[in-house]
């Protein structure tokens, strides 16, 4: 904006900071004129692209599919690069554009739902909802999957140790190759998949679609939930997490052994005081490991909904509970390896 440009001018030139205010104002006026001339052509380009899409959208023969894809990608690039400067023409154009030409770049549309400009997110969300009215199968699945992904982090601390098991640049300004645009968008999609703005837009799309066809959305949400459940079984989750934290636990046990030897060698402490200090050190050093195990237990102690989960709780539920209790309240804090032995 103007204020930012003024600050940059004054910061880069000492003489300007000492010059009359009218001198800076004249420079700002020149800058505004240059910007106006540049974005004037961008506005004309955006209007031309929207006109092309409107005219070509009336023909469903697919003869101009390549030109349609390039036009939509160019508009999307303008939306990403110059959203605030071209707001009026882009917002109006997106609200009036036919949906058919945009069906070829739906992944790119989803990837831009985390754009910092609220009107961009709103415009793209409305466009996706309009596309869903004509071809719901292109929209509902990515929307439902994206909106339900927040379930993974509902439990505090879950993201850190589940990430290895649950997980999955903007190009040249003048690029004309659709593949390059597509690659950029896919990379951005991976980076922005956890964006709060993206989650909010996806949830809004799902909410809108559920009003139109609640049965379809409900069945799809159930299917996604079941697919998530079978992707990682509870025993696999425990095994993977224990393997992942084994090195860290061994390091903590070695640290605890050293602390215990240091306390035992302190002749100024009584036997009772040594026991108290050792217990506190055990509690402090092993606290991160206990935190991880407790939250993992919180996940797998939920009411079982499948025979596999029932089997896991019946087979390992008591053992895990006993191991946690032993780690939480060790019978002999001076022997930390015995405290962790039940998790091996």
N, C-alpha and C positions, 0 to 999 in steps of 0.2 A: 503494500500500500504506500500511499504518499508519505506517511510518517516514517515508515521504515526506510524508504529511499532517502529522505532528508537526513536521517541519522547516519546512514551509510556514507552519504556525501561529506558530511561534517567530520566523520571519523577518519576518512581516507585522505583528507586534505586539511592541513593546518591553516593554510591561507584562506580557505573557504570559511572556516570558523571565525576568522577575523574580518571577513568581508561583510558588506551591508546585507541585510535580510533580503533586499530586493534582488540581489545577485543570485542568491540561492533560489528565490522564487522563480526567476527566469529560467534557471536550469531545470527546476521541477516542471515548469511549463513545457520546455523542450522535451523532457522525458515523457510527459503525458502524451504529447503529440506523436512521438515515436511509437509508444505502446498502442495508441489508438489506431495508428496506421497498420501496425502488425496484426492486431486482433480484428481489425475490420475484414481482412482477407480470411482469417480463420472463421469468422462469422459467416461470410459468404460461402466458404467451403462446407461448413456444417449444414447450412440451409440447402445447398446443392445436393449433399449426400442424403438428407432427409427426403427431398423431392424425388430423388432417384429411387429410394426405397419405397416411397409411396406409389410411384408409377409402376415400378417393377413388381411390387407386392400384389398387384391386381392380376398378374400372370402366374399361374402355378405350373407352367410347363417345365420350369427348371433350366431354361436355355441360358440364363444369365446368372447362374449360381455363383460362379467365380467372382463376378463383379459385385454381387450382393454381399458375399463374405468380406471382400476387401472394404466395401463401404461401411459395413457395420463395425469392422475392426478399426477403421480410421475414426469413426465417431467415438468408439470406446476409448481410443487413444486421446482424442481431444477432451473427453470427459475426465480422464485420469490426469492429464497434464495441465489443462487450463480450465478446470471446473468453475472457479470463481469468476474468471474474466468472461466466460461464455455462458454464464448461468441461464440467462433469459432464453437464448436460442436453443440451448440443449434441453432445458427443462420443458419448454413448449414442444419441441420436436419429439422427445421421448414419450410425452403424454399422448401424442397424436399419431405416432408411427404405427404401421401395421405390424402384426406379430410374426407373420410368416418369415420375413427376411432374417429375423433374429434367432431362428431355431437352430441355425448352424453354429452358433457361438455361445450356446447356453453355459458351458463350463466357464468361459471367460466372464460372463455376466455374474455368475455366482462368486467368482474370485474377487469381483469389485464391490461386493456388499460390505466390505470393511473400509471403504473409502472414508477419509476424515470429514468430507463435506456431507452434512446430513441430507441435503436435497438430492445428492447423487445416490445415496443409499435408498432414499424414498422413491426416487424415479425408477431405479433398477428393480426394486421390490415390486412396484406396481406393474412394471413391464413383465416381470416373471409371472405375476399372478394372472395377467391377461393371456400370456402364453399358455398357462395351465388350464384356462377355460377351453382352449381349442385342443391342446394335446397334453393332458395331465400326466401321461406316462413319462414325459421328458423332464418334468419339474418335481413331482411329488417325492420320488425316491431320494435324490440328492438333498432336497429340503428337509425331509424327515430324518435322514441319517445325520445331516449337519446339526440340526436342532437338538437331537438326542445325544450328541457327543458330549454335552456338558454333564451327563450322568457320570462320566468317568471321574470327575473331580468334585463330586458332591461331598465325599468323605474327606475331611482334612488330612493332608499328608499322603493321600492315595496316589497322586500323580507321580511323585518321585520314584517309587519303587515299582509302579505298574507301567511306566513309560516304555521300558524295553519290550514289554509283552503286548501292549495295546496300541503302540504307535504304528504309524505308517511312514532379472534386472530389466528393469525396463530396457527395451531395445532401441534401435535407431529411430529418431523422430520421423524420418522420411521413408521408413521401410515399407515396401509394397508386397512383401511375401507373407501370406497369411500364416505360414508355419512358424515364422519367427515370433509373431504376435502370440501364437498359441503357446509356444514354449515359455515366453515371459509370464503369461497368465497362470500356467500350471505351477511354475516356481513360486509365484506370489501366493497362489492358493495354498501351497504347503506351508509357507511362512505365516500366513494370516489366518490359518484354520481355527486358531483358538482366540481370535479377536472378539472382545465383548460386543462390538458393533455388528460383526458378522453373525454372532449367535442371536442377537436381538432381531436382526432382519430375518433370519431363517425361521425363528419362532413366530414372527409376525406372518410370514408367508404360510407356514403350516396352520396357524390359527385361522387365517382367511380361507384356506382351502378346506379346512375341516368344516366350516360353515356351509360350503357348497356340497361336499360329499363326505359326511362324517364317517360313514361305514368304510370307505376306501382308506381314509387316513388312519382310522383306528386299527384296521387289519394290517396296514403297512407298519405302523408303530410296533405292533405286537411281533411281527416278523423280524423287524430290526432288533428288537429286544432279545428274541430267542437266538438270532444269529450271533449277537454279542456274547450271549451266555455260552454257546458251544465253541466259540472261538478260543476261549481260554478256560479250561476246567479248573476247579478249585485246587486239586492236587498239583496241577501244573503250575498254578500261581504260587503255591507254597514252595514247591521245589525250585522254581526259577528265582524267587526272592531270596531263599536261603543260600542258593549258590552265588547269587549276586553279592550278598552281604558277608560271605564267608571270610574273605580277606580282611574286611573292616573289623569283623568280630575278633579274628585272631590277633589283629593289631591291638585292639582294646584289651583283650585278655593278657597279652604280653605287657602292656602298660600297667594293668592292674597288678600283675605279678611283681613288677618292679616297685610299685607303690607299697604293696604289702611288705616286701622285704625291707623297704626303707622304714616303715612304721615299726616292724618287729625289731629292727636294730636300734630304735630310739629307747634308750634305757631310762629316760626321764618320764616315760609314760607308764602308768599302771596297766595291768592286764585288762581291766575293764575299759579303760580309756582307749587302749589299742583296738579292742574289739569294736568299740563305737566308731573310731576313726576309720577302720577298715570297712565297716558296713556303709558308712557315708561315702567313702571313695568308690565302693562297688556300685552304689546307687547312682553316683554322678557319672562315672565313666561308662556304665552300661545303659544309661538312660536313653540315648539315641536308638540303640538296638531294641530295647524294650518298647519304645514308642512305635517303631516299625512293626514289630511283631503284634502289638496290641491292635493296631489299625488293620493289619492283615486278618487278624482273628475277628475283628468287627465285621469285615466283609463276609467272611465265610461262616459266621455264626448267625447270619440272617435266616429267617424261615426258609427252609428248603422248598423249592418249587419244582424240582425234577427228581426222578429216581437216582440219578448220579449224585446230586447234592445231598439227598437223604443218605445214600451209602457213605459219602465222605464224612458227614457229621457223625454217623453211627460208628464208623471205623476209627476216625482220628480225633473226633471232638473232645473226648475225655483226655487223650494224650496231650493235645495242644493246650488244653486248659491247665493241666498239671504242670506242663513245661513253663507256661507263662507265670503261674503262681510261684514256681521255683526260682524263676528269674526275677520276679518282683520282690519276693521275700526269701532270699537264699538261706537255707538252714546253716550253711557254713561259708560265710563271705570270704574267708581266708583261702578257700579252694574254688576260685572262679571257674575253672575248667569243668568242675562237677556241676556247677550251676547251669552251664550251657549244654551239658551232655545230652539232655533229652531232645534238643533240636537237631542233633546230628543224625 
